[in-house]
Amino acid sequence: MSAQIVIAQSSRITGTVTDAESGDPLVAAHVFVKGTFVGTTTDVDGSYSLDVDGNVTLVVAYMGYKTQELATSSGSGNFAMEPDVLRQDEVVVTGLVSTVKRRNAANAVASVSGDDLVNAPTQTLDQALGGQFAGVNIRRNTGAPGGGTNVNLRGQSTLTGSTQPLYVIDGVIVNNDANQSGIDVVTAATGAGSSRPQGQPTNRIGDINPNDIESVEVLKGASAAAIYGAKASNGVVIINTKRGKGGPTKFNFSTKTGSSSLLRKMGHRVFDTYTEAEEQYGADIAALGNDANGNWAGNNFDYEEILYGETGQLTEHTLSAIGGNEETQFYLGGQYMDEGGIIKNTGYKKISGRLNVNHRLSEKAKLSVSTNLVRSESDRGVTGNDNTNMTYGFSIGFTPSFIDIRKNADGSYPIHPLNPSNPLETSEYFVNNEVTHRVLGSMKFDYNLFRADNMDLGFLAVAGADFYNQENEVFIPPFLQIESSNDEAGQSVMTTTDNLNTNLSLNMVHKMKMPGMTFNTTAGLQYETYDWNSVFVHATGMIPTQTNVDKASSQAVYHDRKKRQDRGQFFQEEVTVGDNLYVAFSMRGDVSSTMGDIETKEWYPKAAASYQLGEVAVFDNLKLRGAWGQTGNMPQSKAKYTTMASSNIGGINGLVASSTKGNSAIKPERTTELEFGADFSVMGGFATVEATMYQQNIEDLILLVDEAPSSGASYSWQNGGEMKTSGMELALGLNPTMLFDFGGLDWNFHMTYYTNESEVTKLNVDPYNYGGFATFLGTYRIEEGYSPTSIVGSEMTDGKHDVLGDENPDYRLSFRNSFSLGPVSLSFLIDRKEGGHAINLANLIYDLGGTTVDFEENGGDRLANLGAVTAPYVESTSYTALRDLSLTYTVPGGLTEGYGLSNLKIGLALRNWWMASDYTGLSPEVSQFGNEAIGGSVDTNPFPLSKSMYLTLSMGL
Amino acid sequence: MKTKKRNTLMKILPMVLVLFWTGCEDLDFPDPNNPTDDTATIQSLVTGAEAQMRSGFGIWIRDLLVVGREAYYLEPADPRYTGELLRGPIDPGGFLCYTPWAANYKVISNCQTILNSSEADAGAKGFARTVNAYCLMRVLALTNENGARLNYDGDINVATASKEEVLAEIVNLLDAGKTNLEEAGSDFSFTLSSGFDGFNTPATFVHFNRGLRARVAVLQDDWSAAQTALTSVDAWMNGGDHDAGVYHVFSSGANDVDNQMFEDPNAATLKLMVHPSFLTDAHEGDARLTNNVLEREATVTYDGLESYLAPTLYSSSYDPVPMMRAVELQLLQAEVHIGNGDYGSAESIMNSIRTAAGVAEYTATDASNAVDRVLHEKRYSLFLEGHRLTDMRHYGKTGELPLDRDGDAVVSFPIPETETPG
């Protein structure tokens, strides 16, 4: 009742909030009295009404627009909102449940809108991130459908731990497992040389539909990500999906259709004469190159073209609907994608549906629910490393261009005279299929416990679950040449992996406004679980025509589980003084089942500040910022256990010591980061610059330390090293149209540049080689004073390994240009990597087969020196690529009106259309070992890269 | 109504969340995948040791066969089998050196766990010591003069033992094991696989122990100890079946392994190919050649090497592989006779083996030819069992092994990189 008295003395302000350019109403814009929590939101017509007390300043904030203020006491207050080109009023994440305006942010938080991710379709979300952010290095481990992508933020932070950032979608941590398909078992890639997984697996984050994404923010370093504690050493990628907006339901349908083809080839040796062939392969094989009369036929089959030269048919349809009223808003998104590969029987399919609903339960309570169902499927062929000569790359390497292994007229394939498999036959019958079904659901409940003019206390609960089932099937029919030397011909591998992640966080959010100051206090508890279960059956001796693993003469079964329970708590205080100074402090405590000591929390503090100097010299506004913080990287869930392994004979259960000794005192790695930066714009927003420097010190590095195998164990887990990484990042935006008139042409230019370098600064164990297959075949060197991604080989000077290369690039540069002129718009992204090296064993494979394109000039020398000289197989992986290009024509409204369409766009889109590189392998981005921290850049002929072109049609209703 | 419902929801929701929170599982749980070491029993350790002897066996036997020029391993995907093994030097960090060493020491680790266990009876100790000795012999077959490690605690600052020290330790283990077995009663307290059929009681397992004792004594030129050991296993040695003995067995059962030496001899490309000299050095009519080797029409060529000889010794992925057979004991007996200067007795043993194989008998065996003759018989009777390299080294005849290409050499295996400081 007392409130009515206050209202009785006040006056009412009414008005509308609209887009200044289009005049469209802005629904659910936040209108409030400056310095207080007195406020309201606009309705579906963009209208609001607010009772105020005396003279006040009204503030309107709306995402994507500049915040506006209006001093008034009563009457009408209309706001025509201007787009926020400089994005200074955009909010960026500072904590688990807190944000700050970009103008005050103390860290360089990179963000892109969802629209920039879908300029041209991508199969997976992680690939869409490529080239978009300063400091984010994206590597496609393989060109295989469904991907397999390494996302690295700010360089190396671990030697054995997880390398991938934490993905948080709508406030909930989602799974990004990379599960082995079993392909490395049938190719025996994990046999003699290496026991590490080599299947170049897909990443589960790839399941997310990029079209559902509103924005992506990247917390790159420890100083920004400290609030995520022990899981955040690799940074955090925060994804917000599209939410509903009030108003009439708007539908958007788009369809894209196109084709993909081979981007790059290795090339091959041409045999000009019989003598040349005879010298290489002997008379029996050389005779295969003769014609019926015994003369050199001069055949030159391009088996890369024959095997990799399929044209993939590409289709993507997306449908979205956005609508709702003041109480309830929804977003509905659907995607159907079907992309054929450039090798026979390969491709990718995805069907995804998402429903996001926001509902206001009362004045105090809000609920938002997100659900996502996905089915993704990939057929990936057999590529990469091999100890059976089954994979396409190995087989082509052992196929000289003068012999003919093409299909016979009767449909059979000739027996390959030099290689255990005929790759053309293999590609026709080999199955390597992966199907994932996934359900993601999350719920956010926001309850206002207390609200006064200058104070607000809220309770925020977020709960989420992420379940997937992944089935991998690998099948080799018994009649293939590759199976002919096995007494149990035919193989079938069935892997079923289930995983459930659950998340719960309970938070209190307290905001207080005092004259000239605001305080934002947040605190909360987190609980997360991870429960992974995988069963792998490898059947051999298949009954003809059958693929089930029980229709076989023998089976081997493997079962593996991973389980983790994490608990965390945090407290954060943020203070803004005036509009200029922002100071934040936070503390996060974590305990996890993966830690040796589960009684003691690991604490991760953070402190950050920014100060806006405003107009200084030539700068329109200049901000200086600095942040310091710590994060961790969890030990692997098995690291604390010392166990025994099963080793049976004659049906009796036996046990032997595990090869790896556990460590009951293992603790997370700890990264401490100090970051400084300056952001400014000049000439009225013509140019904006964000410059950042940082240094990370990583302590308690978890090492898989060599043990003397005479003790029964080969390795043990230890916290035993330190490393530092330093780097700089630069983001430059130009808006030339602000200064120059291009006759109506609008031009935006955005460039990112970054560089970083890492060094091992302390190692409590002897230096060692890691990764690759053997020292003489190229390996990584872990030694004090070396970069952890240094590539070394046989070459040594004064007892130390010569550094032959480094996986880490010297710098990366990318720029996006966007033009629009009337109804036509053009946008493209160029991505440049300078430096960085890979161990190109694809050339070694070709050399051993005598088929390398430069075999006559150099191949012989490389082979003759094999063992003593590794350098010829270490190559620079510099490249420049056109990541995406989209050209769109918006059909003028007059032409579409009669058909009930609100808009109609047609266009052309290109993805990975062009790449220039001196690298001689198939892909300069290769990693045979997936997302392993150390030792990835080894090329054993991955699935080749493809380029894609689409015609697009998009219509709104 | 509506408001009331919402208020109820507001009250229930936090309670549900708190229940969820407190109902969570504990952070402390055992490894979900594997048992801890305190769960191991004597039976599981014995079986684990027996099973583990086959792990790494494939690479161990390839190492011996390739370096001993009994076979090539023509693996296009890995040039080390034809480079490192035939030319050297062996990479002390590479799998050819490391894998067999680690696999054998893992068996030894089980043996040591048994020997240190309060639950181990005399039979278990006798088994453990015998198998420990056998695995040291397997390690030494590769490292030879570089010796091996006799401390099993992982301390790499302790010096490795010399070849002589390792041989002496093998003798000690076998003799102490024999004593254990003699005190072990009539039956073992554990079960062995069918590979030990005929040797699966303390009284018969000791025959395997004594057979190994004879093998090591011959390597030490300790003819009298060898004779004593051989005499004690006469019934096995001269029981009439050359193949009677102790075997590794294989199956498709869970956590079991295959015989990694089997490949279809008619396949277009094969990896394990017999060295061409095995055909050219054979004596006429030798069934040990014709029964075990297929002369193919198609030659396999790789890295400057070629062979058209495919092994047919094994006919499936589950054929057993011998650890020690009666015929080896007979040939050890012949070596002992030669060592003692009794060429006639040596000749008569060799001739009985040759007759069984359909080859003409030797005559006039004397000091000038006896060693070469017994090495020839061992080469053909113990084909693909990995003895040739050790035998040629023993008699200082590695220089007689055929080198196929310029720059090829007969190499020894170093101590693995991670076994030494620095």
Interface residues (C-beta under 8 A of the other chain):
Chain A: A192 G193 Y281 G282 D284 I285 L361 S362 A365 D386 N387 T388 N389 F394 F398 I415 H416 P417 L418 N419 P420 F445 Y447 F459 A461 A463 Q481 S484 S485 N486 D487 E488 L504 L506 L525 Y527 T529 S553 S554 Q555 A556 V557 H559 D560 R561 K562 K563 Q565 R567 V591 S592 S593 I598 K638 Y641 T642 T643 M644 A645 S646 S647 N648 I649 G650 G651 I652 N653 G654 L655 V656 A657 S658 S659 D706 E707 A708 P709 S710 S711 G712 A713 S714 D766 N769 A774 T775 F776 L844 I845 L848 G849 L866 G867
Chain B: T3 R6 L9 M10 L13 P14 L17 F20 W21 C24 E25 D26 L27 D28 F29 P30 D31 P32 N33 N34 P35 T36 D37 T39 A40 Q43 S44 L45 V46 T47 G48 A49 E50 A51 Q52 R54 S55 I59 E75 P76 A77 D78 P79 R80 G83 E84 R87 D91 G93 G94 F95 Y98 T99 W101 A102 Y105 K106 V107 I108 S109 N110 Q112 T113 R149 N151 Y152 D153 G154 D155 I156 T191 L192 S193 S194 G195 V249 S251 S252 G253 A254 N255 D256 F262 E263 D264 A267 A268 T269 L270 T299 T301 D303 E306 S315 S316 S317 P416 T418 E419 P421 G422
